[in-house]
């Protein structure tokens, strides 16, 4: 698939250039789910705060902007999915207001970059974008402490046309960059930004810039659309072919940060057994070890358990305990009593999150 070769801040489109295959042997792309193929939570949520509808990608906003964000099947050749943000208001952002698509990379996945040292490596960010608006769009990379950033601009010349973008960035020799399981860096594509967080494109700054001066403010246009896919961050000054990983491998990478429990039949959700006539304990072994002990959302204090050989029973979720490897639930007040030790499955949808 053709890619563009550029110097820092020089933006390119699809035609007229070819990129090499690169020389990375594994995990060339530090962005997880850059092809937007995993969407465990579903799609199409409307909000004006923080929305994680495509795994590892989030619309973050502290403004009154409203939008829908989710997975789309509109994609350039070679891809099958994208993330789509549709603006559903017309807002001029001021001061410290922001509105952007965000990707967060764990510190362990950028530790080898040496950022913040004299040996900092250059990186190249590349992606495909399709928008109903044209002009110079903005974005930024900044550290987990949100006090050292690199704003950038890129050009979309044709509306509703897939355009491939590439930005090469010199490695920062200053700033604090996490190398543990905390937040290593933010990558943001700005959809609107107040002046406080707009900086000059093309240079590192000891400030929290989330967009670039002169950028298109998509937030000001009701109905404006912005699709993105093929997002890749790699070592070097040249963007190479997209690092397509097997679907199962990409899903497992996503499940380190988010694991969705589904409601349904007797084989769904956490399983365990009765330890009293109306009480039981169930366990859920996470598909992969999560980044940290997760939190559970999307469930209430009551639920339904499936008792093998007996049927379903209403219950109360009394206690929960979560570790990176496993989660447990105590179920009490089971409406159907039965033999001690009888296997049971807790039927309840929920999201285990260890997101950054």
C-alpha positions in Angstrom: 0.0 0.0 0.0 1.5 3.4 -0.9 2.5 5.8 1.8 4.2 9.2 1.7 7.7 10.2 2.5 8.0 13.6 4.2 10.1 15.8 6.3 8.9 17.2 9.6 5.6 19.0 9.2 5.4 18.4 5.4 2.1 16.7 4.8 1.3 14.5 1.9 -1.6 12.8 0.1 -2.0 9.4 -1.4 -0.6 10.0 -4.9 2.9 10.3 -6.2 5.1 8.5 -3.7 5.9 5.1 -2.3 7.1 4.1 1.2 9.3 1.2 2.1 8.4 -1.8 4.1 10.4 -0.8 7.1 12.8 -3.1 9.1 10.9 -3.7 12.4 10.4 -7.4 13.1 7.5 -7.0 15.7 5.2 -4.4 17.1 6.3 -1.7 14.6 3.2 0.2 15.3 3.0 1.5 18.9 -0.7 2.4 18.4 -3.0 -0.5 19.3 -6.1 -1.0 17.1 -4.9 1.6 14.6 -7.1 0.0 11.9 -10.2 0.5 14.1 -11.3 -3.2 13.8 -12.0 -3.7 17.5 -15.0 -2.0 19.1 -15.9 -4.1 22.1 -18.3 -1.5 23.6 -20.4 -1.0 20.5 -20.8 2.1 18.4 -22.7 5.3 18.0 -22.8 6.9 21.5 -23.7 10.5 21.8 -21.9 12.5 24.5 -20.1 15.6 25.4 -17.5 14.2 27.8 -15.3 11.1 27.2 -16.4 8.3 24.9 -14.5 5.1 24.2 -16.4 3.4 21.4 -13.6 2.1 19.3 -11.0 0.4 21.5 -8.0 2.5 22.4 -9.6 5.6 20.7 -11.6 8.1 22.6 -13.3 11.4 22.0 -12.3 13.6 24.9 -14.1 16.9 25.4 -14.5 19.4 28.3 -16.7 21.6 26.2 -20.4 21.8 25.4 -19.8 20.3 22.0 -22.0 17.3 21.3 -21.2 14.5 18.8 -21.6 10.8 17.9 -18.5 8.6 17.8 -18.1 5.0 16.8 -16.9 2.4 14.3 -17.7 2.8 10.6 -17.3 0.6 7.6 -16.3 3.5 5.4 -12.5 3.0 4.8 -9.8 3.4 2.2 -8.5 0.6 0.1 -6.8 -2.1 2.2 -8.8 -1.3 5.4 -12.3 -2.4 6.4 -13.1 -0.1 9.3 -12.6 3.5 10.5 -13.6 5.6 13.5 -16.2 8.3 12.7 -16.9 11.4 14.7 -20.0 13.5 13.6 -20.3 16.9 15.2 -23.9 17.6 16.3 -23.5 21.1 17.5 -21.9 24.4 16.4 -19.6 25.6 19.2 -16.7 28.1 19.2 -14.3 26.8 21.8 -12.4 29.3 24.0 -9.9 29.4 26.8 -9.1 25.9 28.1 -11.9 24.1 26.2 -10.9 21.1 24.0 -12.5 18.5 21.8 -10.5 15.8 20.1 -10.0 12.2 19.2 -7.4 10.7 21.6 -5.1 7.7 21.7 -3.2 6.9 24.8 0.0 4.7 24.7 1.2 2.8 27.8 4.7 3.8 29.0 6.0 0.2 28.7 5.3 0.4 24.9 7.4 3.5 24.4 10.2 2.8 26.9 12.7 2.0 24.1 12.3 5.5 22.5 14.5 7.1 25.1 12.3 10.2 25.2 13.5 12.8 27.6 17.1 11.8 27.2 20.0 12.7 24.8 19.3 9.4 23.0 15.6 10.2 22.1 14.5 8.5 18.9 12.6 10.2 16.1 9.1 8.8 15.3 6.7 9.1 12.4 2.9 9.3 12.9 0.9 8.3 9.8 -2.9 7.9 9.3 -5.7 8.1 6.8 -8.4 10.9 7.2 -11.6 11.7 5.5 -13.5 14.8 6.4 -16.4 16.9 5.2 -14.2 20.0 5.8 -11.0 21.0 4.2 -8.0 23.0 5.4 -5.2 22.7 7.9 -6.2 20.4 10.7 -4.3 20.2 14.0 -3.1 17.7 16.5 -0.5 17.0 19.2 1.6 14.5 21.0 2.3 15.1 24.7 3.5 13.3 27.8 1.4 11.7 30.5 2.0 14.7 32.8 0.5 16.9 30.1 3.3 19.5 30.3 5.5 18.7 27.3 4.0 18.7 23.8 4.5 18.8 20.1 1.6 20.4 18.1 1.4 19.6 14.4 -0.7 20.7 11.3 -1.7 18.6 8.4 -3.7 19.4 5.2 -6.9 18.0 3.9 -7.3 19.4 0.4 -10.4 17.5 -0.8 -13.6 17.1 1.2 -15.0 13.5 1.6 -11.9 12.0 0.1 -9.5 9.6 1.8 -6.1 11.4 2.3 -3.0 9.8 3.8 -1.0 11.9 6.2 2.5 11.5 7.6 4.2 13.6 10.2 7.9 13.0 11.2 8.8 14.2 14.7 12.2 14.5 16.3 12.5 12.7 19.6 12.3 15.1 22.6 15.4 15.3 24.8 13.4 16.9 27.6 10.2 16.3 29.5 9.2 13.4 31.7 8.0 10.3 29.8 6.7 7.3 31.7 8.3 3.9 31.0 6.0 1.8 33.3 2.4 0.7 33.0 1.2 4.4 33.4 0.5 6.9 30.6 3.5 7.1 28.3 2.0 9.6 25.8 -1.2 11.0 24.3 -1.7 11.3 20.6 -4.6 13.7 19.8 -6.4 14.8 16.6 -8.0 18.1 17.5 -11.6 18.8 16.5 -11.7 22.1 18.3 -9.5 23.9 20.8 -9.5 27.1 22.8 -6.5 29.4 22.6 -4.9 28.3 25.8 -4.1 24.9 24.4 -3.1 26.0 20.8 0.6 26.1 20.1 3.0 26.7 17.2 3.2 23.6 15.0 6.5 21.8 14.5 8.4 22.3 17.8 8.5 20.8 21.2 7.3 23.0 24.0 7.2 22.8 27.8 3.5 23.4 27.7 0.2 21.4 27.3 -0.7 22.1 23.7 -3.5 19.9 22.3 -3.8 21.5 18.9 -1.9 23.9 16.6 -2.4 27.6 15.9 -4.3 28.1 12.6 -6.1 24.7 12.7 -9.6 24.0 11.4 -12.1 24.1 14.2 -14.5 21.3 13.3 -16.5 22.1 16.4 -17.9 25.2 14.7 -19.8 23.3 12.0 -22.9 21.3 12.9 -23.0 18.0 11.0 -19.2 18.0 10.1 -17.7 14.6 9.9 -14.2 13.3 10.5 -13.2 9.7 9.8 -9.8 8.2 10.7 -8.1 4.9 10.3 -4.6 3.4 9.6 -3.1 5.2 12.6 0.5 4.2 13.1 3.3 5.5 15.2 6.7 4.0 14.5 10.4 4.7 15.0 12.2 6.6 12.2 11.7 9.5 10.0 9.8 7.7 7.2 6.3 6.2 7.4 6.2 2.6 6.3 3.4 0.2 5.3 0.7 -0.3 7.9 1.5 -3.0 10.5 -1.5 -5.3 10.1 -1.6 -7.7 13.0 -3.9 -10.8 13.2 -7.4 -10.0 14.5 -7.0 -12.2 17.5 -3.7 -10.6 18.5 -5.2 -7.1 18.1 -8.1 -8.1 20.3 -5.8 -9.5 23.0 -3.9 -6.2 23.0 -7.1 -4.3 23.5 -8.3 -6.7 26.3 -5.3 -5.6 28.4 -7.2 -2.4 28.8 -10.9 -3.3 28.3 -12.8 -6.6 28.6 -16.5 -6.7 28.0 -18.7 -9.3 29.7 -21.8 -10.3 27.8 -25.1 -11.3 29.2 -26.8 -14.5 27.8 -27.0 -18.2 28.4 -25.3 -20.6 30.8 -21.9 -20.3 29.2 -21.7 -16.5 29.5 -20.0 -14.4 32.2 -18.3 -15.4 35.4 -18.7 -18.9 36.7 -18.4 -20.7 40.1 -20.5 -22.5 42.6 -22.9 -22.3 45.6 -21.4 -22.2 49.1 -24.8 -21.8 50.8 -28.3 -22.5 49.9 -28.9 -19.0 48.5 -25.3 -17.7 48.1 -22.4 -18.3 45.7 -19.2 -17.0 44.4 -18.1 -16.7 40.8 -14.8 -16.0 39.1 -13.8 -14.6 35.8 -10.4 -15.3 34.5 -9.5 -12.4 32.2 -8.5 -13.4 28.6 -5.2 -11.6 29.2 -3.6 -10.0 32.2 -4.9 -6.5 32.4 -2.8 -3.4 32.7 -3.9 -2.9 36.3 -6.7 -4.1 38.6 -9.8 -3.2 36.6 -13.0 -1.4 37.6 -16.4 -2.7 36.7 -19.1 -0.6 35.0 -22.4 -1.3 33.3 -23.8 -3.6 36.1 -26.0 -2.8 39.1 -26.2 -4.3 42.5 -28.7 -6.9 41.3 -28.5 -9.5 38.6 -29.3 -13.0 37.4 -27.5 -16.3 37.9 -27.9 -19.5 36.0 -28.0 -22.5 38.2 -27.0 -25.7 36.3 -29.9 -28.1 36.3 -32.2 -25.7 38.1 -32.7 -22.6 36.0 -32.2 -18.9 36.5 -32.4 -17.1 39.7 -32.4 -13.4 40.7 -29.5 -12.4 43.0 -27.7 -9.5 44.7 -24.1 -8.8 43.9 -22.7 -8.4 47.4 -19.0 -8.0 47.0 -16.5 -7.8 44.2 -12.8 -8.1 44.1 -10.6 -7.4 41.0 -7.0 -8.2 40.2 -5.2 -7.8 36.8 -5.6 -11.6 36.3 -9.0 -12.4 37.7 -12.2 -10.9 39.0 -14.6 -12.4 41.6 -18.3 -11.7 42.6 -20.2 -12.8 45.6 -23.8 -13.5 44.8 -26.4 -13.5 47.7 -30.1 -13.7 48.1 -30.5 -16.2 45.2 -34.2 -16.5 44.6 -33.8 -20.2 43.9 -32.0 -22.4 46.6 -30.3 -25.6 45.6 -27.5 -28.1 46.5 -24.3 -26.7 47.9 -21.5 -26.7 45.3 -23.9 -26.6 42.4 -22.2 -24.8 39.5 -23.6 -21.4 38.6 -22.9 -18.7 36.0 -23.5 -15.0 36.7 -25.5 -13.6 33.8 -24.7 -9.9 33.6 -23.3 -7.5 31.1 -20.5 -5.2 32.2 -17.2 -3.7 31.2 -13.9 -4.4 33.0 -11.7 -1.4 32.4 -8.0 -0.8 33.1 -7.9 2.1 30.5 -5.2 4.8 30.8 
